Amino acid sequence: MTSHQSTQTMKPATAAKKLGVYLEATPTEFQEGVVTRDEFNALQADPPEWLRELRQNGPHPRPVVAAKLGVSISGLARGGVTEALTTEQIEALKQESPEWLQKERATQAEVRKETVRIKEKNKQKQEEQGR
């Protein structure tokens, strides 16, 4: 009896998310097919021109836009950014530095500080319990 191992596949939306690209900007054959684990690994190891272009110039999905701007995804929404943006549009926003962006960056910085503080506190607590 031979074991038949099925090939792992993922939906194009999942693959695009893992690759950090905006699905609607990918080629039609990518959007309409399924991506096997081997195909996904090949895309990561040796990205085709379309993937390199999307990663460099966009349009970028909201998580990537948020990271490039240094804000949360919720912060983007509060700032009225609901669509994918190109690298050029992101750079223009940074140059413009609207009030909402400054505020959201400050909020994000506070969140990061608080996360570090809590992590240190928990670490200290664990060390005290280990004594």
C-alpha positions as a printed Julia matrix, in Angstrom:
131×3 Matrix{Float64}:
  0.0    0.0     0.0
  1.47   3.35   -0.99
  0.7    6.54    0.81
 -0.54   9.34   -1.36
  0.4   12.72    0.02
 -1.75  15.56   -1.22
 -0.04  18.73   -2.33
 -0.58  21.65    0.0
 -2.19  24.59   -1.73
 -3.33  28.03   -0.69
 -5.76  30.53   -2.09
 -4.28  33.43   -4.03
 -5.4   35.86   -1.28
 -3.44  33.9     1.32
 -0.37  33.68   -0.89
 -0.52  37.43   -1.65
 -0.83  38.23    2.04
  2.18  36.05    2.88
  4.16  37.61    0.03
  3.21  41.11    1.25
  1.58  42.22   -2.0
 -1.83  43.63   -2.96
 -3.82  40.78   -4.56
 -5.68  43.0    -7.04
 -2.34  44.17   -8.48
 -1.06  40.65   -9.16
 -1.31  39.03  -12.61
 -4.68  37.47  -13.5
 -3.24  33.94  -13.61
 -2.03  34.38  -10.01
 -5.43  35.72   -8.86
 -7.42  32.95  -10.53
 -5.27  29.93   -9.67
 -4.19  28.17   -6.54
 -0.63  28.31   -5.26
  1.11  25.12   -4.2
  3.64  25.15   -1.38
  6.43  24.51   -3.94
  5.25  27.41   -6.14
  5.07  29.67   -3.09
  8.59  28.72   -2.01
  9.83  29.35   -5.55
  8.17  32.8    -5.57
  9.94  33.66   -2.32
 13.32  32.24   -3.33
 13.43  33.74   -6.82
 10.67  36.34   -7.25
  9.56  37.0   -10.83
  9.73  40.55  -12.18
  6.05  41.3   -11.4
  6.56  40.37   -7.74
  9.76  42.41   -7.39
  8.01  45.37   -9.01
  4.98  45.12   -6.68
  7.16  44.83   -3.59
  9.22  47.84   -4.62
  6.61  50.21   -6.06
  3.22  48.87   -4.98
  0.36  49.28   -4.76
  0.93  47.93   -1.28
 -1.7   46.29    0.98
 -2.74  48.16    4.11
 -0.46  46.23    6.52
  2.55  47.19    4.39
  1.37  50.79    4.06
  0.89  51.0     7.84
  4.37  49.6     8.48
  6.01  51.99    5.98
  4.24  54.94    7.63
  4.96  53.73   11.17
  1.31  53.54   12.21
 -1.26  50.83   12.93
 -3.82  49.61   10.39
 -6.5   51.2    12.59
 -4.52  54.44   12.47
 -4.64  54.33    8.67
 -8.41  53.96    8.8
 -8.72  56.85   11.26
 -6.63  58.91    8.86
 -8.99  58.06    6.02
 -6.59  55.74    4.16
 -8.64  52.73    3.12
 -7.09  51.88   -0.25
 -3.78  50.36   -1.26
 -1.07  52.96   -1.85
  1.97  53.02   -4.09
  5.45  53.7    -2.73
  5.26  57.14   -4.36
  1.99  57.94   -2.56
  3.44  56.74    0.75
  6.5   58.94    0.3
  4.26  61.92   -0.57
  2.27  61.32    2.63
  5.48  61.22    4.66
  6.63  64.5     3.09
  3.24  66.13    3.63
  3.14  64.8     7.21
 -0.53  65.59    7.88
 -1.67  66.06   11.45
 -3.38  62.66   11.59
 -0.13  60.94   10.57
  1.88  62.75   13.24
 -0.73  61.85   15.86
 -0.89  58.19   14.81
  2.91  57.88   14.78
  3.01  59.28   18.32
  0.29  56.83   19.39
  2.2   53.94   17.83
  5.4   55.0    19.6
  3.54  55.01   22.94
  2.13  51.55   22.23
  5.63  50.24   21.51
  6.99  51.78   24.72
  4.17  50.25   26.74
  4.74  46.84   25.14
  8.43  46.98   26.09
  7.56  48.09   29.63
  5.12  45.21   30.11
  7.61  42.73   28.66
 10.31  43.94   31.08
  7.88  43.81   33.99
  6.9   40.22   33.14
 10.54  39.23   32.73
 11.37  40.72   36.11
  8.4   38.93   37.69
  9.56  35.58   36.25
 13.1   36.13   37.56
 11.75  36.89   41.04
  9.59  33.76   41.0
 12.58  31.66   39.94
 14.61  32.67   43.0
